């Protein structure tokens, strides 16, 4: 039976269907400590969580667009070294993999320059879209909440969000007074089994109703891990990150500044060197400094009207070392700013208008500098509007951008993407809700697609850009059904996305001799063709029992996406395989226990010259004990992953045939909230 059919059966069996992801058994993201008493905390707690990535500052349960929020206990249990791995429990979202140091979110089969990685609503401005071995400069352990916008999100975040966006909210610039004048959290965790190392973080917030200050730091060290087949050489990670921030506050709003630094060093397990001879493999050293200013002015032209602004300057650099010899160096300097004005109800309509501007310069130096120095300038203007009637909500939006990419010693290219969106939500009853989304989104080609010309050793190919590329356009239709009751919250959605002028790497049939590696590399050129993406995803949380022995909950989820070139052109490469998963949770008197399993199907719908990947089932477990003592709360926890020691490979990875996921591993630690 096809896996899509199995997935549909599992999801239909879970009906009635789920409401928003925010309706999980976790406290609001604004709460820095966990709730000890979980009674009646399922729907009501997160109904008020604000999705900051929404122009109208919506709560998660009012959005018609497909949006997920990770916060509270669920976020704590899913935090990992990479952003992609942290959010991979969300239906429709998986992670790329270039070893444990690199994991970028893949949303509904789309990744790279089609998925925007945001920090507080502004681009992370790293170079993770340029190559699959480049990590995003984001630290998941410092997030208050992580917001996942699935499907075209270009209205608010421009051309690079045609496939979706992941926004990390870290609170480095406080936007309100600190409860009781002082709060914070700290955590340290150690790993054993097939993974070793430790991660330690701390965060402190303090102030009064006029001034708020913030400080945070993270340290991570993880040596090479072990797989069921032995050691995975050159899979180490070392990370150091920290920030200082502060704001002036008042009834008028807030304005604040922050400065942060992100240092990361990680190995490329696809090029491990020669451990027998003591020759070190290829590894990367990353450094990013970031300075931000943010603010909001309340009720400027009447109650419910306001203005938000944010600015960021980012200086990024990483060097790829071959053994102890510095190799290619990548640099990027970027400035970005956005302003949003919100308007309260007028004639039943709410709305927001905004503008976004950015300027960046990308430079690569060295043997693998396959993309020339390029300056990119972009601006965009957007507007959204909402009208609600009895049981019906209508959302409209439009955005136009101008993107100009100018390489050194070559002609520049100008693009003007246009995006339009229509979304509706019908409240069929107190429990049922139907949503429909129609999107037309356009994307401008990025530097590597337009101007690359050289060997890209990370993908073992010679890549050639195409300066004649046109705008890429996504036309998506999505239908969703949600159900919310005392005993279950569930949702399911199906989508069809027709891409015009989809940009992808095509094999030319030619080869190029790589002298250093003594091998012929395939020559691949960026080209365009129409493509089709269609998928199904859903989840349901059943509250099985609530009594004196505790609360029992069962969560099931699944997702599947199929992606092909139009007119019989075959499958697109590295498309995430289908998944089915379940987790049983028990919570009582400060205890939380969870046991889950996720089945990842075999991926045999592969492109030409792409190998299939076997399926696998990963079994995970979590145990924690929460204590409250006055203003101090703390938590002891233990986690187990891949408990059955399965051989598992990530199909979306260029290294899937050489690199496995870690074998049976455990982690344990302590969290403190104050």
C-alpha positions in Angstrom: 0.0 0.0 0.0 1.5 3.5 -0.9 2.8 5.4 2.1 0.5 8.3 1.2 -2.5 6.0 1.7 -1.1 4.8 5.0 -0.7 8.4 6.1 -4.2 9.3 5.1 -5.6 6.4 7.0 -3.7 7.3 10.1 -4.8 10.9 9.9 -8.5 10.1 9.2 -8.4 7.7 12.2 -7.3 10.6 14.3 -10.5 12.6 13.5 -12.0 14.8 14.9 -9.3 17.0 13.7 -6.8 19.3 15.4 -6.9 23.0 16.1 -3.7 25.1 16.0 -0.3 23.8 17.1 -0.4 26.3 19.9 -3.0 24.2 21.7 -0.4 21.9 23.2 0.0 21.1 26.8 2.7 23.7 27.4 2.6 27.1 29.1 2.8 30.4 27.1 6.2 31.3 25.6 6.2 34.4 27.8 6.4 32.3 30.9 10.0 31.4 31.7 9.1 28.6 34.1 7.0 25.4 33.7 3.7 25.0 35.3 3.7 22.4 38.0 -0.1 21.8 37.9 -1.1 20.9 34.3 -4.8 20.5 35.0 -7.0 22.2 32.4 -3.9 23.7 30.7 -4.4 22.2 27.2 -6.2 24.7 25.0 -6.6 27.8 27.3 -2.9 28.4 28.1 -1.6 28.9 24.5 -4.7 30.6 23.1 -3.1 33.9 24.1 0.4 33.3 22.8 1.2 36.1 20.4 2.8 35.0 17.1 5.3 37.8 16.6 5.9 36.9 13.0 2.3 38.1 12.2 1.9 41.7 11.2 -1.3 42.0 13.2 0.4 40.4 16.3 -2.2 37.6 16.2 -2.6 34.9 18.8 -1.9 31.5 17.4 -5.5 30.3 17.6 -6.8 33.1 15.4 -4.6 32.7 12.3 -6.0 31.2 9.1 -2.5 30.7 7.7 -0.7 27.4 8.7 1.4 28.4 11.6 3.0 26.4 14.4 4.5 27.5 17.7 7.1 25.7 19.9 7.3 27.0 23.4 7.5 25.9 27.0 8.1 22.3 27.9 7.8 21.0 24.4 10.5 23.4 23.2 12.7 22.4 26.1 12.3 18.8 25.2 13.1 19.4 21.5 16.1 21.8 21.8 19.0 20.6 19.8 22.4 21.8 18.5 20.7 23.0 15.2 17.6 24.9 14.4 16.4 22.2 11.9 16.6 19.4 14.4 14.8 21.5 17.0 11.8 22.1 14.9 11.7 18.7 13.1 8.9 17.4 15.3 6.5 19.8 13.6 4.4 18.1 10.9 5.6 19.2 7.4 9.0 20.2 8.8 12.2 18.2 8.6 15.9 19.0 8.8 18.8 19.1 6.3 21.9 17.4 7.6 25.6 17.9 6.8 26.7 16.3 10.1 25.4 17.3 13.5 26.7 20.9 13.2 24.5 21.8 10.2 20.7 21.5 10.2 18.5 23.9 8.3 14.7 23.6 8.4 13.0 22.0 5.4 9.4 23.0 5.0 7.1 20.9 2.8 10.1 19.7 0.8 11.6 23.2 0.3 14.8 24.5 1.8 17.8 26.8 1.1 16.9 30.2 -0.3 13.2 29.3 -0.2 12.9 29.2 3.6 13.7 32.3 5.6 15.5 31.9 8.9 14.6 34.9 11.1 15.8 36.2 14.4 13.1 38.4 16.0 11.6 39.0 12.5 14.8 40.0 10.7 16.9 37.7 8.5 19.7 35.8 10.3 22.0 37.1 7.4 24.4 34.2 7.4 25.4 32.2 4.3 23.6 29.0 5.0 21.7 29.3 1.7 24.9 29.3 -0.3 26.0 25.8 0.5 24.6 22.8 2.4 27.6 22.6 4.6 27.0 26.1 6.0 25.1 26.3 9.3 22.6 29.0 10.2 23.9 31.4 12.9 21.1 30.8 15.3 21.2 29.3 18.8 18.0 27.3 19.6 18.8 27.1 23.3 18.2 30.8 23.7 14.8 30.8 22.1 11.7 31.8 24.1 9.5 30.5 21.4 10.0 29.4 17.7 7.4 30.2 15.2 7.1 28.1 12.0 5.2 29.7 9.1 4.4 26.9 6.6 3.7 27.7 2.9 4.4 31.0 1.1 5.3 33.6 3.6 6.6 36.2 1.2 4.0 38.8 2.2 5.9 39.8 5.3 9.4 38.5 4.7 10.0 38.9 1.0 11.3 36.7 -1.8 13.3 34.3 0.3 10.3 33.0 2.2 8.4 31.5 -0.8 8.5 28.1 1.0 8.0 29.4 4.6 9.8 31.0 7.4 11.1 30.0 10.9 11.3 32.9 13.4 13.3 32.5 16.6 12.1 34.8 19.4 14.9 35.3 21.9 13.9 38.4 24.0 17.3 39.9 23.7 15.6 43.3 23.4 13.0 43.4 26.1 9.6 44.7 25.1 8.0 44.9 28.5 8.7 45.1 32.3 10.4 42.1 33.9 8.1 40.2 36.4 9.2 40.9 40.0 12.1 43.0 38.7 14.4 39.9 38.1 14.0 36.6 36.3 16.1 34.1 34.3 16.8 30.5 33.6 19.8 28.3 33.3 20.4 24.8 32.1 23.2 22.3 31.7 22.9 18.9 30.1 25.4 16.1 29.5 25.3 13.4 26.9 26.3 9.7 27.0 26.0 6.6 25.0 26.8 7.1 21.3 26.9 10.9 21.8 29.1 12.7 24.2 29.7 16.3 25.3 27.6 18.9 27.1 25.6 22.1 26.6 25.2 24.9 29.1 23.2 28.1 28.9 22.2 31.0 31.1 19.9 33.9 30.7 19.2 36.9 33.1 16.6 39.6 32.8 16.2 42.5 35.2 14.8 46.0 35.6 11.6 47.9 36.4 8.7 49.5 34.6 11.0 52.0 32.9 14.2 50.0 32.1 14.8 46.4 31.3 18.2 44.7 30.8 19.1 41.2 29.3 22.1 39.0 29.1 22.6 35.4 27.8 25.3 32.9 27.0 25.6 29.4 25.6 28.6 27.0 25.5 28.4 23.6 23.7 31.1 20.9 23.2 30.4 17.6 21.5 33.1 15.3 20.2 32.7 12.8 17.3 29.6 10.6 17.9 29.2 6.9 17.3 26.8 5.2 14.9 25.6 1.5 15.0 28.5 0.9 12.5 31.2 2.7 14.5 32.6 6.2 15.0 31.5 9.0 12.7 34.8 10.8 12.2 35.0 14.6 12.1 31.5 15.1 13.5 32.4 17.3 16.4 30.8 20.7 17.4 32.0 23.6 19.5 29.8 26.6 20.0 30.0 29.8 22.0 27.3 32.5 21.8 26.2 35.4 23.9 24.3 38.7 23.9 23.6 41.9 25.9 20.5 44.0 25.5 18.3 46.6 27.1 15.2 48.7 26.6 13.5 51.9 27.8 9.9 51.2 28.6 6.7 53.1 29.2 3.0 53.3 28.4 4.1 54.7 25.1 5.9 51.5 24.1 9.5 50.6 24.1 12.8 51.1 22.3 15.9 49.0 22.8 19.3 47.8 21.6 21.2 44.5 21.6 24.7 43.2 20.7 25.4 39.5 20.1 28.2 37.3 19.1 28.0 33.8 17.6 31.1 31.6 17.3 30.9 28.1 15.9 33.3 25.4 14.9 32.2 22.1 13.5 33.5 19.2 11.4 32.5 18.1 7.9 32.1 14.3 8.3 31.9 13.9 4.6 35.6 14.8 4.5 37.1 13.2 7.6 40.7 13.3 6.6 42.8 10.2 7.4 42.4 9.3 11.1 44.9 6.4 10.8 47.6 8.8 9.7 46.5 11.5 12.1 45.4 13.8 9.2 42.6 16.1 10.3 39.6 16.5 8.1 37.8 19.5 6.8 36.1 21.8 9.4 34.6 25.2 9.6 35.1 28.2 11.9 32.3 30.7 12.0 32.1 34.1 13.6 29.1 36.5 13.5 28.6 39.9 15.3 25.1 41.3 15.2 23.7 44.7 16.4 20.0 45.3 16.6 17.6 48.1 17.5 13.9 47.6 18.0 10.9 49.5 19.2 7.2 50.0 19.3 5.0 53.0 19.7 1.5 52.4 21.0 -1.8 54.1 20.2 -0.3 56.7 17.9 -3.5 57.5 16.1 -6.1 56.0 18.4 -6.5 52.9 20.5 -5.3 49.7 18.8 -3.0 51.6 16.3 0.7 51.5 16.6 4.1 51.5 14.9 6.9 48.8 15.1 10.4 49.1 13.8 13.5 47.0 13.8 17.1 47.5 12.4 20.0 45.1 12.3 23.7 45.2 11.2 25.4 41.9 10.8 29.0 41.0 10.1 29.6 37.4 9.2 32.7 35.4 8.4 33.6 31.7 8.2 36.7 29.9 7.1 36.8 26.3 5.8 40.0 24.6 7.0 41.5 21.7 5.2 43.4 20.0 8.0 45.2 22.8 9.7 45.4 24.9 6.5 42.9 27.8 6.0 41.0 27.3 2.8 38.0 29.2 1.4 36.7 32.1 3.4 33.2 33.4 3.2 32.2 36.9 4.3 28.9 38.8 4.4 28.1 42.2 5.7 24.4 43.1 5.8 22.0 45.9 7.0 18.3 45.4 7.2 15.4 47.4 8.5 11.6 47.2 8.6 8.7 49.4 9.8 5.1 48.2 10.3 2.1 50.3 11.1 -1.0 48.6 12.4 -4.5 50.0 12.2 -7.4 49.1 14.6 -10.9 48.2 13.5 -12.4 50.6 10.9 -15.6 49.6 9.4 -14.9 46.1 10.6 -11.5 45.9 8.9 -8.1 45.6 10.6 -4.9 46.1 8.7 -1.1 46.7 8.6 1.2 48.4 6.2 4.9 48.0 6.2 8.2 48.4 4.3 11.4 46.4 4.4 14.9 47.4 3.1 18.1 45.4 3.0 21.6 45.7 1.6 24.3 43.0 1.7 27.7 42.2 0.2 28.8 38.6 -0.1 32.4 37.7 -0.8 34.2 34.3 -1.1 38.0 34.0 -1.2 39.9 30.8 -2.0 40.0 27.7 -4.2 36.3 26.9 -3.7 35.1 30.5 -4.3 32.5 29.3 -6.8 30.4 32.5 -6.4 31.8 35.9 -7.2 31.6 38.9 -4.9 28.0 40.1 -5.1 26.1 43.1 -3.7 22.4 42.7 -3.3 20.0 45.6 -2.6 16.3 45.0 -1.9 13.2 46.9 -0.8 9.7 45.8 -0.4 6.3 47.3 0.6 3.4 45.2 1.9 -0.1 45.4 3.3 -2.5 43.0 5.0 -6.1 43.4 5.9 -8.7 41.4 7.9 -12.5 41.4 8.2 -14.5 39.1 10.5 -18.2 38.3 10.2 -20.2 35.8 12.3 -18.2 32.6 12.0 -16.1 33.8 9.1 -12.7 35.5 8.8 -11.2 36.9 5.6 -7.5 37.8 5.3 -6.0 39.6 2.3 -2.4 40.6 1.6 -0.1 41.9 -1.1 3.6 42.7 -1.4 5.9 44.0 -4.1 9.7 43.8 -3.9 12.6 45.1 -5.9 15.8 43.0 -5.8 19.0 43.9 -7.5 22.0 41.6 -7.6 25.3 43.1 -8.8 28.4 40.8 -9.2 31.9 42.1 -9.6 32.9 42.4 -13.3 29.5 41.4 -14.6 26.1 42.8 -15.4 23.6 43.1 -12.6 20.1 41.6 -12.6 17.0 43.3 -11.4 13.8 41.5 -10.3 10.4 42.7 -9.1 8.6 39.8 -7.3 4.9 40.3 -6.6 3.0 38.2 -4.0 -0.7 38.0 -3.3 -2.6 36.1 -0.7 -6.2 35.3 0.2 -7.1 33.2 3.3 -10.5 32.3 4.8 -11.5 30.7 8.0 -15.0 29.3 8.6 -16.1 28.5 12.2 -18.5 25.6 11.3 -19.4 25.1 15.0 -17.9 25.7 18.4 -15.5 22.7 17.7 -15.0 22.7 13.9 -13.1 25.2 11.7 -12.4 25.0 8.0 -9.5 27.1 6.4 -8.7 27.8 2.8 -5.5 29.5 1.6 -4.7 30.8 -1.9 -1.2 32.2 -2.5 0.6 33.5 -5.5 4.3 34.2 -4.5 7.3 35.1 -6.5 11.0 34.7 -5.7 14.1 36.4 -7.2 17.1 34.1 -8.0 19.9 34.3 -5.5 23.7 34.8 -6.0 24.7 31.1 -6.4 21.9 30.4 -8.8 22.8 33.4 -11.1 26.5 33.7 -10.9 28.2 30.5 -9.6 31.0 29.1 -11.8 33.4 26.6 -10.2 33.9 23.4 -8.1 31.6 23.1 -5.1 33.4 20.5 -3.1 30.7 20.3 -0.4 28.4 18.7 -3.0 31.2 17.2 -5.1 30.0 19.0 -8.3 31.1 21.8 -10.6 28.3 24.3 -10.5 27.5 26.8 -13.2 25.0 29.6 -12.7 22.5 31.0 -15.2 22.3 34.8 -15.5 19.2 34.4 -17.6 17.1 32.9 -14.8 13.6 34.4 -14.4 11.5 34.9 -11.3 10.2 31.7 -9.7 6.5 31.6 -8.9 4.6 29.4 -6.4 0.8 29.0 -6.8 -0.5 27.2 -3.7 -3.9 26.0 -2.7 -4.3 24.6 0.8 -7.4 23.3 2.6 -7.3 22.7 6.3 -9.8 21.2 8.8 -9.5 21.7 12.6 -11.3 20.4 15.6 -11.0 21.5 19.2 -12.7 19.9 22.2 -12.0 19.0 25.8 -10.7 15.6 25.0 -8.9 16.2 21.7 -7.4 18.9 19.5 -6.6 17.9 15.9 -5.9 19.3 12.5 -5.2 18.0 9.0 -4.3 19.9 5.8 -3.7 19.1 2.2 -1.9 21.4 -0.3 -1.0 21.6 -3.9 1.8 24.0 -5.0 2.3 24.6 -8.8 5.7 26.2 -9.4 6.4 28.2 -12.6 10.0 28.4 -13.5 11.2 26.3 -10.6 15.0 26.7 -10.2 17.1 23.6 -9.7 20.5 22.1 -10.4 20.5 19.9 -13.5 23.2 17.4 -14.6 24.7 18.4 -18.0 26.2 14.9 -18.5 29.7 16.5 -18.6 32.5 16.1 -16.0 35.3 18.3 -14.6 38.6 16.9 -13.3 39.3 17.9 -9.7 43.0 17.5 -9.4 43.3 17.8 -5.6 40.7 15.0 -5.1 41.9 13.1 -8.2 38.3 12.5 -9.4 35.9 13.7 -12.1 33.1 15.9 -10.8 29.7 16.1 -12.5 29.0 19.5 -14.1 25.6 20.8 -13.0 23.9 24.0 -14.2 21.1 26.0 -12.6 18.1 25.8 -14.8 14.3 26.2 -14.7 11.3 24.1 -15.3 7.7 23.9 -14.0 7.3 21.7 -10.9 4.5 20.3 -8.7 4.5 19.8 -4.9 1.6 18.2 -3.2 1.3 17.0 0.3 -0.7 16.0 3.3 0.0 16.6 7.0 -1.7 16.5 10.3 -1.6 15.8 14.0 -3.9 15.1 16.9 -3.6 15.3 20.7 -5.9 13.0 22.6 -6.4 13.7 26.4 -6.9 10.1 27.4 -7.4 10.5 31.1 -7.3 13.2 33.8 -7.7 11.8 37.3 -5.8 11.5 40.6 -3.2 9.3 39.0 -2.2 12.0 36.5 -2.9 13.3 33.0 -2.5 10.9 30.1 -2.1 12.3 26.5 -1.4 10.7 23.2 -0.1 12.8 20.3 0.0 11.4 16.7 1.3 13.1 13.6 2.3 12.5 10.0 3.4 14.2 6.9 4.1 13.4 3.2 5.2 15.4 0.2 5.6 14.5 -3.4 7.6 16.8 -5.7 8.1 16.3 -9.5 9.0 18.3 -12.5 6.0 19.0 -14.7 5.3 17.2 -18.0 7.0 14.0 -17.1 10.3 15.5 -16.1 10.8 13.1 -13.2 11.3 13.5 -9.4 13.0 16.4 -7.8 16.1 15.4 -5.7 16.5 15.1 -1.9 12.8 15.4 -1.1 12.0 14.5 2.5 10.3 11.1 3.0 7.0 10.5 4.6 6.7 10.1 8.4 4.3 8.8 11.0 4.8 9.3 14.7 3.2 8.9 18.1 4.1 9.9 21.6 2.4 8.9 24.9 2.8 11.3 27.8 2.0 11.1 31.5 2.1 14.2 33.8 1.4 14.3 37.5 2.7 16.2 40.6 5.7 17.6 38.8 6.6 14.5 36.9 6.6 14.3 33.1 7.2 11.1 31.3 7.0 10.5 27.5 7.7 7.7 25.2 7.5 8.1 21.4 8.5 6.6 18.1 8.7 8.1 14.6 8.7 6.0 11.5 10.5 7.6 8.5 9.5 5.8 5.3 11.9 4.6 2.6 12.4 7.3 0.0 12.4 5.7 -3.5 10.9 8.6 -5.4 14.3 9.8 -6.4 15.8 11.9 -9.2 18.2 10.7 -11.9 21.5 9.6 -10.4 20.1 9.8 -6.8 20.1 6.7 -4.7 17.1 5.7 -2.6 17.2 5.7 1.2 16.0 3.0 3.5 13.3 3.7 6.1 13.9 3.7 9.9 12.1 4.0 13.2 13.5 6.1 16.0 12.3 5.5 19.5 12.8 8.4 22.0 11.9 8.9 25.7 11.8 11.8 28.2 11.7 11.9 32.0 11.6 15.0 34.2 10.8 16.0 37.7 9.8 19.6 38.4 10.2 21.3 41.8 8.9 24.7 43.0 10.4 26.6 46.0 9.3 30.2 46.4 10.5 32.2 43.4 12.8 29.4 42.4 11.8 26.4 40.2 14.1 23.7 39.0 13.8 20.6 37.0 15.8 17.4 36.7 15.5 15.6 33.3 16.8 12.7 31.2 16.3 12.1 27.5 16.9 9.0 25.4 17.2 8.9 21.6 17.4 6.1 19.0 16.9 3.7 21.9 16.7 0.7 19.6 20.0 1.6 18.0 18.7 1.9 14.4 20.8 2.6 11.3 19.3 5.9 10.1 20.3 8.1 7.2 18.8 11.5 6.3 17.6 11.4 2.7 17.8 15.2 2.3 21.5 15.2 3.0 24.2 15.3 0.4 26.2 13.0 2.7 23.5 10.4 3.3 25.6 7.6 1.8 28.6 8.4 4.0 27.0 9.7 7.2 24.6 8.1 9.6 22.7 9.5 12.6 24.0 8.7 16.1 23.1 5.4 17.6 21.6 4.8 21.1 22.2 8.0 23.2 21.1 9.5 26.5 21.2 12.9 28.0 20.6 14.2 31.4 20.7 17.6 33.2 19.1 20.3 35.2 17.1 23.4 34.4 16.6 26.3 36.9 13.9 29.0 36.6 14.0 32.1 38.8 
